[in-house]
Amino acid sequence: MKEMLDNRKYYLSEFSLFDGDRYITFNIVSVDSVREEITVAITNEGRVSVCSFPLYADSLDCLYFEYGLMCDKIAVDDFEHIGEGCNSCIR
């Protein structure tokens, strides 16, 4: 597994998963490489929950976690950073 991950790089990065019915949105809250754990805020049908999941590494050393009944693999690198400099909008 990657030695150290920069939390600032991933903080609040977003990923959407279509489960066949609706989109579920994930936002990264923290990535702990020591505990090999990721914490995400999950928005599903207007409800928000914060959950932690074990981090796994595939054969290419890409980090992912598994979500849902089908254990969908969600890669950390698939998350997108949503807007840099949001504070610039505040006047």
Biopython code that builds the backbone (N, CA, C, O; Angstrom):
import numpy as np
from Bio.PDB.StructureBuilder import StructureBuilder

atoms = [
    (1, "MET", "N", (0.847, -1.181, 0.000)),
    (1, "MET", "CA", (0.000, 0.000, 0.000)),
    (1, "MET", "C", (0.889, 1.241, 0.000)),
    (1, "MET", "O", (2.006, 1.218, 0.518)),
    (2, "LYS", "N", (0.391, 2.299, -0.574)),
    (2, "LYS", "CA", (1.163, 3.540, -0.635)),
    (2, "LYS", "C", (1.523, 3.988, 0.773)),
    (2, "LYS", "O", (0.712, 3.915, 1.697)),
    (3, "GLU", "N", (2.754, 4.449, 0.913)),
    (3, "GLU", "CA", (3.262, 4.790, 2.237)),
    (3, "GLU", "C", (2.432, 5.868, 2.933)),
    (3, "GLU", "O", (1.819, 5.606, 3.968)),
    (4, "MET", "N", (2.410, 7.055, 2.380)),
    (4, "MET", "CA", (1.684, 8.152, 3.011)),
    (4, "MET", "C", (0.823, 8.846, 1.963)),
    (4, "MET", "O", (1.283, 9.121, 0.854)),
    (5, "LEU", "N", (-0.388, 9.118, 2.308)),
    (5, "LEU", "CA", (-1.291, 9.843, 1.426)),
    (5, "LEU", "C", (-1.504, 11.233, 1.989)),
    (5, "LEU", "O", (-1.606, 11.415, 3.202)),
    (6, "ASP", "N", (-1.570, 12.202, 1.108)),
    (6, "ASP", "CA", (-1.788, 13.583, 1.525)),
    (6, "ASP", "C", (-3.289, 13.824, 1.646)),
    (6, "ASP", "O", (-3.996, 13.894, 0.641)),
    (7, "ASN", "N", (-3.775, 13.951, 2.888)),
    (7, "ASN", "CA", (-5.201, 14.174, 3.119)),
    (7, "ASN", "C", (-5.713, 15.415, 2.398)),
    (7, "ASN", "O", (-6.853, 15.446, 1.936)),
    (8, "ARG", "N", (-4.867, 16.437, 2.304)),
    (8, "ARG", "CA", (-5.290, 17.674, 1.651)),
    (8, "ARG", "C", (-5.613, 17.445, 0.182)),
    (8, "ARG", "O", (-6.490, 18.104, -0.378)),
    (9, "LYS", "N", (-4.906, 16.515, -0.437)),
    (9, "LYS", "CA", (-5.139, 16.219, -1.855)),
    (9, "LYS", "C", (-6.525, 15.618, -2.066)),
    (9, "LYS", "O", (-7.186, 15.911, -3.062)),
    (10, "TYR", "N", (-6.960, 14.787, -1.137)),
    (10, "TYR", "CA", (-8.213, 14.054, -1.300)),
    (10, "TYR", "C", (-9.404, 14.668, -0.572)),
    (10, "TYR", "O", (-10.544, 14.302, -0.856)),
    (11, "TYR", "N", (-9.171, 15.582, 0.351)),
    (11, "TYR", "CA", (-10.240, 16.098, 1.208)),
    (11, "TYR", "C", (-11.402, 16.654, 0.385)),
    (11, "TYR", "O", (-11.212, 17.529, -0.460)),
    (12, "LEU", "N", (-12.585, 16.148, 0.636)),
    (12, "LEU", "CA", (-13.846, 16.506, -0.005)),
    (12, "LEU", "C", (-13.897, 16.204, -1.500)),
    (12, "LEU", "O", (-14.796, 16.676, -2.195)),
    (13, "SER", "N", (-12.947, 15.427, -1.998)),
    (13, "SER", "CA", (-13.049, 14.967, -3.377)),
    (13, "SER", "C", (-14.320, 14.143, -3.510)),
    (13, "SER", "O", (-14.772, 13.526, -2.546)),
    (14, "GLU", "N", (-14.893, 14.135, -4.707)),
    (14, "GLU", "CA", (-16.227, 13.572, -4.889)),
    (14, "GLU", "C", (-16.250, 12.466, -5.938)),
    (14, "GLU", "O", (-15.513, 12.502, -6.923)),
    (15, "PHE", "N", (-17.115, 11.482, -5.699)),
    (15, "PHE", "CA", (-17.345, 10.396, -6.646)),
    (15, "PHE", "C", (-18.818, 10.044, -6.601)),
    (15, "PHE", "O", (-19.410, 9.992, -5.523)),
    (16, "SER", "N", (-19.420, 9.801, -7.760)),
    (16, "SER", "CA", (-20.821, 9.382, -7.819)),
    (16, "SER", "C", (-20.912, 7.967, -8.367)),
    (16, "SER", "O", (-20.255, 7.619, -9.348)),
    (17, "LEU", "N", (-21.730, 7.166, -7.722)),
    (17, "LEU", "CA", (-21.945, 5.770, -8.117)),
    (17, "LEU", "C", (-23.420, 5.595, -8.448)),
    (17, "LEU", "O", (-24.285, 5.952, -7.648)),
    (18, "PHE", "N", (-23.713, 5.044, -9.630)),
    (18, "PHE", "CA", (-25.095, 4.736, -9.986)),
    (18, "PHE", "C", (-25.359, 3.292, -9.610)),
    (18, "PHE", "O", (-24.698, 2.385, -10.115)),
    (19, "ASP", "N", (-26.330, 3.072, -8.718)),
    (19, "ASP", "CA", (-26.587, 1.722, -8.217)),
    (19, "ASP", "C", (-27.690, 0.995, -8.976)),
    (19, "ASP", "O", (-28.158, -0.055, -8.537)),
    (20, "GLY", "N", (-28.109, 1.551, -10.118)),
    (20, "GLY", "CA", (-29.178, 0.948, -10.901)),
    (20, "GLY", "C", (-30.497, 1.690, -10.737)),
    (20, "GLY", "O", (-31.368, 1.611, -11.603)),
    (21, "ASP", "N", (-30.646, 2.407, -9.633)),
    (21, "ASP", "CA", (-31.849, 3.193, -9.341)),
    (21, "ASP", "C", (-31.552, 4.680, -9.228)),
    (21, "ASP", "O", (-32.295, 5.517, -9.741)),
    (22, "ARG", "N", (-30.475, 4.987, -8.563)),
    (22, "ARG", "CA", (-30.161, 6.381, -8.238)),
    (22, "ARG", "C", (-28.648, 6.554, -8.092)),
    (22, "ARG", "O", (-27.890, 5.586, -8.044)),
    (23, "TYR", "N", (-28.242, 7.810, -8.024)),
    (23, "TYR", "CA", (-26.830, 8.122, -7.803)),
    (23, "TYR", "C", (-26.561, 8.262, -6.310)),
    (23, "TYR", "O", (-27.347, 8.861, -5.576)),
    (24, "ILE", "N", (-25.457, 7.710, -5.882)),
    (24, "ILE", "CA", (-24.978, 7.846, -4.517)),
    (24, "ILE", "C", (-23.675, 8.633, -4.603)),
    (24, "ILE", "O", (-22.777, 8.273, -5.363)),
    (25, "THR", "N", (-23.575, 9.708, -3.821)),
    (25, "THR", "CA", (-22.402, 10.576, -3.879)),
    (25, "THR", "C", (-21.531, 10.351, -2.656)),
    (25, "THR", "O", (-22.016, 10.302, -1.526)),
    (26, "PHE", "N", (-20.235, 10.215, -2.906)),
    (26, "PHE", "CA", (-19.243, 10.022, -1.850)),
    (26, "PHE", "C", (-18.312, 11.225, -1.833)),
    (26, "PHE", "O", (-17.870, 11.685, -2.885)),
    (27, "ASN", "N", (-18.015, 11.737, -0.645)),
    (27, "ASN", "CA", (-17.012, 12.786, -0.458)),
    (27, "ASN", "C", (-16.011, 12.285, 0.573)),
    (27, "ASN", "O", (-16.391, 11.850, 1.661)),
    (28, "ILE", "N", (-14.731, 12.349, 0.226)),
    (28, "ILE", "CA", (-13.697, 11.871, 1.141)),
    (28, "ILE", "C", (-13.523, 12.863, 2.286)),
    (28, "ILE", "O", (-13.317, 14.056, 2.064)),
    (29, "VAL", "N", (-13.607, 12.356, 3.506)),
    (29, "VAL", "CA", (-13.371, 13.157, 4.699)),
    (29, "VAL", "C", (-11.919, 12.984, 5.145)),
    (29, "VAL", "O", (-11.252, 13.964, 5.480)),
    (30, "SER", "N", (-11.426, 11.742, 5.149)),
    (30, "SER", "CA", (-10.028, 11.498, 5.499)),
    (30, "SER", "C", (-9.574, 10.157, 4.949)),
    (30, "SER", "O", (-10.368, 9.240, 4.737)),
    (31, "VAL", "N", (-8.273, 10.076, 4.729)),
    (31, "VAL", "CA", (-7.622, 8.839, 4.321)),
    (31, "VAL", "C", (-6.497, 8.594, 5.313)),
    (31, "VAL", "O", (-5.586, 9.412, 5.446)),
    (32, "ASP", "N", (-6.563, 7.478, 6.002)),
    (32, "ASP", "CA", (-5.561, 7.140, 7.015)),
    (32, "ASP", "C", (-4.751, 5.952, 6.512)),
    (32, "ASP", "O", (-5.205, 4.809, 6.562)),
    (33, "SER", "N", (-3.541, 6.238, 6.025)),
    (33, "SER", "CA", (-2.707, 5.169, 5.470)),
    (33, "SER", "C", (-2.111, 4.281, 6.558)),
    (33, "SER", "O", (-1.762, 3.131, 6.293)),
    (34, "VAL", "N", (-1.992, 4.794, 7.766)),
    (34, "VAL", "CA", (-1.458, 3.988, 8.868)),
    (34, "VAL", "C", (-2.474, 2.925, 9.276)),
    (34, "VAL", "O", (-2.126, 1.757, 9.449)),
    (35, "ARG", "N", (-3.725, 3.334, 9.428)),
    (35, "ARG", "CA", (-4.788, 2.397, 9.803)),
    (35, "ARG", "C", (-5.399, 1.696, 8.595)),
    (35, "ARG", "O", (-6.242, 0.811, 8.739)),
    (36, "GLU", "N", (-4.955, 2.109, 7.381)),
    (36, "GLU", "CA", (-5.472, 1.568, 6.124)),
    (36, "GLU", "C", (-6.994, 1.687, 6.095)),
    (36, "GLU", "O", (-7.714, 0.700, 5.944)),
    (37, "GLU", "N", (-7.464, 2.943, 6.248)),
    (37, "GLU", "CA", (-8.888, 3.210, 6.374)),
    (37, "GLU", "C", (-9.236, 4.519, 5.678)),
    (37, "GLU", "O", (-8.450, 5.466, 5.691)),
    (38, "ILE", "N", (-10.416, 4.565, 5.070)),
    (38, "ILE", "CA", (-10.921, 5.786, 4.454)),
    (38, "ILE", "C", (-12.248, 6.132, 5.106)),
    (38, "ILE", "O", (-13.056, 5.248, 5.392)),
    (39, "THR", "N", (-12.473, 7.418, 5.341)),
    (39, "THR", "CA", (-13.744, 7.897, 5.881)),
    (39, "THR", "C", (-14.391, 8.773, 4.824)),
    (39, "THR", "O", (-13.776, 9.708, 4.312)),
    (40, "VAL", "N", (-15.641, 8.460, 4.505)),
    (40, "VAL", "CA", (-16.361, 9.203, 3.468)),
    (40, "VAL", "C", (-17.725, 9.640, 3.973)),
    (40, "VAL", "O", (-18.348, 8.974, 4.800)),
    (41, "ALA", "N", (-18.174, 10.789, 3.447)),
    (41, "ALA", "CA", (-19.553, 11.230, 3.660)),
    (41, "ALA", "C", (-20.350, 10.700, 2.477)),
    (41, "ALA", "O", (-19.981, 10.928, 1.325)),
    (42, "ILE", "N", (-21.437, 9.998, 2.754)),
    (42, "ILE", "CA", (-22.238, 9.368, 1.715)),
    (42, "ILE", "C", (-23.599, 10.053, 1.663)),
    (42, "ILE", "O", (-24.314, 10.113, 2.663)),
    (43, "THR", "N", (-23.950, 10.572, 0.479)),
    (43, "THR", "CA", (-25.258, 11.183, 0.275)),
    (43, "THR", "C", (-26.081, 10.228, -0.577)),
    (43, "THR", "O", (-25.736, 9.940, -1.723)),
    (44, "ASN", "N", (-27.188, 9.738, 0.010)),
    (44, "ASN", "CA", (-28.048, 8.765, -0.662)),
    (44, "ASN", "C", (-29.498, 9.145, -0.404)),
    (44, "ASN", "O", (-29.971, 9.081, 0.731)),
    (45, "GLU", "N", (-30.203, 9.544, -1.466)),
    (45, "GLU", "CA", (-31.608, 9.957, -1.370)),
    (45, "GLU", "C", (-31.815, 11.069, -0.345)),
    (45, "GLU", "O", (-32.788, 11.048, 0.409)),
    (46, "GLY", "N", (-30.909, 12.032, -0.316)),
    (46, "GLY", "CA", (-31.036, 13.178, 0.573)),
    (46, "GLY", "C", (-30.518, 12.960, 1.978)),
    (46, "GLY", "O", (-30.427, 13.910, 2.756)),
    (47, "ARG", "N", (-30.179, 11.733, 2.319)),
    (47, "ARG", "CA", (-29.632, 11.441, 3.647)),
    (47, "ARG", "C", (-28.115, 11.417, 3.561)),
    (47, "ARG", "O", (-27.542, 10.899, 2.603)),
    (48, "VAL", "N", (-27.479, 11.976, 4.562)),
    (48, "VAL", "CA", (-26.015, 12.008, 4.612)),
    (48, "VAL", "C", (-25.549, 11.182, 5.810)),
    (48, "VAL", "O", (-26.036, 11.350, 6.928)),
    (49, "SER", "N", (-24.602, 10.293, 5.553)),
    (49, "SER", "CA", (-24.008, 9.522, 6.639)),
    (49, "SER", "C", (-22.491, 9.539, 6.457)),
    (49, "SER", "O", (-21.990, 9.677, 5.340)),
    (50, "VAL", "N", (-21.786, 9.401, 7.543)),
    (50, "VAL", "CA", (-20.320, 9.359, 7.508)),
    (50, "VAL", "C", (-19.902, 7.963, 7.952)),
    (50, "VAL", "O", (-20.241, 7.512, 9.046)),
    (51, "CYS", "N", (-19.148, 7.284, 7.069)),
    (51, "CYS", "CA", (-18.744, 5.902, 7.339)),
    (51, "CYS", "C", (-17.270, 5.711, 7.040)),
    (51, "CYS", "O", (-16.704, 6.390, 6.183)),
    (52, "SER", "N", (-16.656, 4.782, 7.752)),
    (52, "SER", "CA", (-15.261, 4.411, 7.497)),
    (52, "SER", "C", (-15.231, 3.013, 6.905)),
    (52, "SER", "O", (-16.021, 2.145, 7.276)),
    (53, "PHE", "N", (-14.300, 2.812, 5.971)),
    (53, "PHE", "CA", (-14.146, 1.535, 5.296)),
    (53, "PHE", "C", (-12.671, 1.150, 5.263)),
    (53, "PHE", "O", (-11.805, 2.025, 5.234)),
    (54, "PRO", "N", (-12.377, -0.144, 5.268)),
    (54, "PRO", "CA", (-10.988, -0.570, 5.093)),
    (54, "PRO", "C", (-10.516, -0.236, 3.678)),
    (54, "PRO", "O", (-11.278, -0.338, 2.717)),
    (55, "LEU", "N", (-9.258, 0.160, 3.568)),
    (55, "LEU", "CA", (-8.649, 0.411, 2.265)),
    (55, "LEU", "C", (-7.912, -0.837, 1.807)),
    (55, "LEU", "O", (-7.232, -1.495, 2.595)),
    (56, "TYR", "N", (-8.053, -1.155, 0.532)),
    (56, "TYR", "CA", (-7.356, -2.286, -0.059)),
    (56, "TYR", "C", (-6.497, -1.769, -1.207)),
    (56, "TYR", "O", (-6.743, -0.688, -1.742)),
    (57, "ALA", "N", (-5.494, -2.546, -1.576)),
    (57, "ALA", "CA", (-4.659, -2.217, -2.729)),
    (57, "ALA", "C", (-4.751, -3.373, -3.718)),
    (57, "ALA", "O", (-4.636, -4.539, -3.341)),
    (58, "ASP", "N", (-4.963, -3.031, -5.000)),
    (58, "ASP", "CA", (-5.012, -4.080, -6.018)),
    (58, "ASP", "C", (-3.602, -4.431, -6.482)),
    (58, "ASP", "O", (-2.623, -3.968, -5.897)),
    (59, "SER", "N", (-3.494, -5.231, -7.509)),
    (59, "SER", "CA", (-2.181, -5.697, -7.981)),
    (59, "SER", "C", (-1.319, -4.561, -8.538)),
    (59, "SER", "O", (-0.099, -4.696, -8.629)),
    (60, "LEU", "N", (-1.953, -3.438, -8.912)),
    (60, "LEU", "CA", (-1.215, -2.274, -9.421)),
    (60, "LEU", "C", (-0.958, -1.244, -8.328)),
    (60, "LEU", "O", (-0.504, -0.136, -8.610)),
    (61, "ASP", "N", (-1.250, -1.611, -7.074)),
    (61, "ASP", "CA", (-1.078, -0.743, -5.906)),
    (61, "ASP", "C", (-2.022, 0.455, -5.923)),
    (61, "ASP", "O", (-1.724, 1.491, -5.328)),
    (62, "CYS", "N", (-3.164, 0.316, -6.607)),
    (62, "CYS", "CA", (-4.203, 1.353, -6.589)),
    (62, "CYS", "C", (-5.115, 1.086, -5.398)),
    (62, "CYS", "O", (-5.542, -0.047, -5.172)),
    (63, "LEU", "N", (-5.408, 2.133, -4.642)),
    (63, "LEU", "CA", (-6.224, 1.996, -3.437)),
    (63, "LEU", "C", (-7.701, 2.039, -3.768)),
    (63, "LEU", "O", (-8.128, 2.803, -4.634)),
    (64, "TYR", "N", (-8.485, 1.217, -3.076)),
    (64, "TYR", "CA", (-9.930, 1.204, -3.250)),
    (64, "TYR", "C", (-10.589, 0.733, -1.956)),
    (64, "TYR", "O", (-9.941, 0.186, -1.064)),
    (65, "PHE", "N", (-11.911, 0.967, -1.885)),
    (65, "PHE", "CA", (-12.703, 0.397, -0.796)),
    (65, "PHE", "C", (-13.940, -0.224, -1.412)),
    (65, "PHE", "O", (-14.281, 0.058, -2.560)),
    (66, "GLU", "N", (-14.601, -1.060, -0.657)),
    (66, "GLU", "CA", (-15.788, -1.754, -1.156)),
    (66, "GLU", "C", (-17.028, -1.188, -0.477)),
    (66, "GLU", "O", (-17.031, -0.905, 0.721)),
    (67, "TYR", "N", (-18.111, -1.027, -1.300)),
    (67, "TYR", "CA", (-19.339, -0.430, -0.785)),
    (67, "TYR", "C", (-20.549, -1.236, -1.247)),
    (67, "TYR", "O", (-20.595, -1.723, -2.376)),
    (68, "GLY", "N", (-21.504, -1.363, -0.372)),
    (68, "GLY", "CA", (-22.804, -1.929, -0.710)),
    (68, "GLY", "C", (-22.858, -3.448, -0.694)),
    (68, "GLY", "O", (-21.870, -4.133, -0.429)),
    (69, "LEU", "N", (-24.061, -3.948, -0.990)),
    (69, "LEU", "CA", (-24.289, -5.389, -0.980)),
    (69, "LEU", "C", (-23.485, -6.109, -2.050)),
    (69, "LEU", "O", (-23.092, -7.262, -1.871)),
    (70, "MET", "N", (-23.244, -5.428, -3.160)),
    (70, "MET", "CA", (-22.491, -6.036, -4.258)),
    (70, "MET", "C", (-20.988, -5.809, -4.111)),
    (70, "MET", "O", (-20.211, -6.201, -4.981)),
    (71, "CYS", "N", (-20.581, -5.179, -3.016)),
    (71, "CYS", "CA", (-19.162, -4.879, -2.753)),
    (71, "CYS", "C", (-18.513, -4.194, -3.947)),
    (71, "CYS", "O", (-17.451, -4.607, -4.413)),
    (72, "ASP", "N", (-19.173, -3.126, -4.445)),
    (72, "ASP", "CA", (-18.622, -2.347, -5.546)),
    (72, "ASP", "C", (-17.262, -1.798, -5.144)),
    (72, "ASP", "O", (-17.115, -1.226, -4.064)),
    (73, "LYS", "N", (-16.266, -1.970, -6.009)),
    (73, "LYS", "CA", (-14.932, -1.438, -5.743)),
    (73, "LYS", "C", (-14.898, 0.017, -6.184)),
    (73, "LYS", "O", (-15.149, 0.330, -7.347)),
    (74, "ILE", "N", (-14.587, 0.897, -5.252)),
    (74, "ILE", "CA", (-14.511, 2.330, -5.534)),
    (74, "ILE", "C", (-13.063, 2.754, -5.331)),
    (74, "ILE", "O", (-12.550, 2.740, -4.212)),
    (75, "ALA", "N", (-12.412, 3.132, -6.426)),
    (75, "ALA", "CA", (-10.998, 3.501, -6.386)),
    (75, "ALA", "C", (-10.834, 4.929, -5.884)),
    (75, "ALA", "O", (-11.570, 5.827, -6.293)),
    (76, "VAL", "N", (-9.883, 5.133, -5.011)),
    (76, "VAL", "CA", (-9.605, 6.461, -4.459)),
    (76, "VAL", "C", (-9.227, 7.426, -5.590)),
    (76, "VAL", "O", (-9.598, 8.599, -5.552)),
    (77, "ASP", "N", (-8.496, 6.941, -6.586)),
    (77, "ASP", "CA", (-8.068, 7.799, -7.690)),
    (77, "ASP", "C", (-9.212, 8.206, -8.621)),
    (77, "ASP", "O", (-9.036, 9.094, -9.455)),
    (78, "ASP", "N", (-10.385, 7.570, -8.492)),
    (78, "ASP", "CA", (-11.540, 7.948, -9.314)),
    (78, "ASP", "C", (-12.274, 9.168, -8.766)),
    (78, "ASP", "O", (-13.137, 9.727, -9.444)),
    (79, "PHE", "N", (-11.942, 9.581, -7.554)),
    (79, "PHE", "CA", (-12.560, 10.759, -6.960)),
    (79, "PHE", "C", (-12.025, 12.009, -7.650)),
    (79, "PHE", "O", (-10.851, 12.072, -8.018)),
    (80, "GLU", "N", (-12.894, 13.004, -7.823)),
    (80, "GLU", "CA", (-12.497, 14.264, -8.453)),
    (80, "GLU", "C", (-12.543, 15.387, -7.439)),
    (80, "GLU", "O", (-13.443, 15.461, -6.603)),
    (81, "HIS", "N", (-11.551, 16.259, -7.530)),
    (81, "HIS", "CA", (-11.517, 17.432, -6.649)),
    (81, "HIS", "C", (-12.561, 18.421, -7.155)),
    (81, "HIS", "O", (-12.550, 18.777, -8.333)),
    (82, "ILE", "N", (-13.458, 18.867, -6.289)),
    (82, "ILE", "CA", (-14.562, 19.729, -6.721)),
    (82, "ILE", "C", (-14.315, 21.176, -6.352)),
    (82, "ILE", "O", (-14.737, 21.637, -5.291)),
    (83, "GLY", "N", (-13.642, 21.875, -7.213)),
    (83, "GLY", "CA", (-13.495, 23.312, -7.060)),
    (83, "GLY", "C", (-12.416, 23.761, -6.113)),
    (83, "GLY", "O", (-12.537, 23.622, -4.895)),
    (84, "GLU", "N", (-11.372, 24.295, -6.675)),
    (84, "GLU", "CA", (-10.353, 24.887, -5.844)),
    (84, "GLU", "C", (-10.642, 26.360, -5.688)),
    (84, "GLU", "O", (-11.207, 26.990, -6.582)),
    (85, "GLY", "N", (-10.264, 26.895, -4.583)),
    (85, "GLY", "CA", (-10.430, 28.320, -4.370)),
    (85, "GLY", "C", (-11.873, 28.747, -4.177)),
    (85, "GLY", "O", (-12.268, 29.829, -4.612)),
    (86, "CYS", "N", (-12.655, 27.910, -3.534)),
    (86, "CYS", "CA", (-14.047, 28.259, -3.288)),
    (86, "CYS", "C", (-14.165, 29.534, -2.443)),
    (86, "CYS", "O", (-15.155, 30.260, -2.539)),
    (87, "ASN", "N", (-13.162, 29.794, -1.629)),
    (87, "ASN", "CA", (-13.182, 30.992, -0.800)),
    (87, "ASN", "C", (-13.103, 32.260, -1.649)),
    (87, "ASN", "O", (-13.463, 33.341, -1.184)),
    (88, "SER", "N", (-12.633, 32.131, -2.893)),
    (88, "SER", "CA", (-12.543, 33.302, -3.761)),
    (88, "SER", "C", (-13.919, 33.813, -4.157)),
    (88, "SER", "O", (-14.053, 34.946, -4.620)),
    (89, "CYS", "N", (-14.946, 32.981, -3.977)),
    (89, "CYS", "CA", (-16.313, 33.399, -4.310)),
    (89, "CYS", "C", (-16.894, 34.308, -3.228)),
    (89, "CYS", "O", (-17.832, 35.066, -3.476)),
    (90, "ILE", "N", (-16.332, 34.224, -2.040)),
    (90, "ILE", "CA", (-16.830, 35.030, -0.918)),
    (90, "ILE", "C", (-16.187, 36.407, -1.000)),
    (90, "ILE", "O", (-14.968, 36.536, -1.118)),
    (91, "ARG", "N", (-17.019, 37.418, -0.936)),
    (91, "ARG", "CA", (-16.486, 38.798, -1.049)),
    (91, "ARG", "C", (-16.701, 39.557, 0.226)),
    (91, "ARG", "O", (-16.323, 40.725, 0.320)),
]
sb = StructureBuilder()
sb.init_structure("model")
sb.init_model(0)
sb.init_chain("A")
sb.init_seg("    ")
for serial, (resi, resn, name, xyz) in enumerate(atoms, 1):
    if name == "N":
        sb.init_residue(resn, " ", resi, " ")
    sb.init_atom(name, np.array(xyz, "f"), 0.0, 1.0, " ", f" {name:<3s}", serial, name[0])
structure = sb.get_structure()
